[in-house]
């Protein structure tokens, strides 16, 4: 027979979760949403500059998740120019233009800084 005894409770854990649920992260997410836009604007290769000026973000929050969506509104003939730059594309004359990974390197430091700040916010003592 296996048995165990424990002493203590989950008060600290419940306190932590209660503090997180009361914390409004929207302001922090807005800050990093805007930082992501600036990072993407700066990293986007510029021909006319239209694609680099076309970045925006939206924050979506529900009971189970929070998401920041970055998007680019420069759409030509139904195709996102930002995606063509990122992944490459064929040309009218049968050629191919190699993609250039600029989105991931631009957003990586934004993600890292955002994670650190949000973790500090939710783990701070009251």
Beta strands, then each sheet from edge to edge (+ up, - down):
strand 1: 55-61
strand 2: 66-72
strand 3: 75-76
strand 4: 79-80
strand 5: 88-90
strand 6: 96-98
sheet 1: 1+ 2-
sheet 2: 3+ 4-
sheet 3: 5+ 6-
end
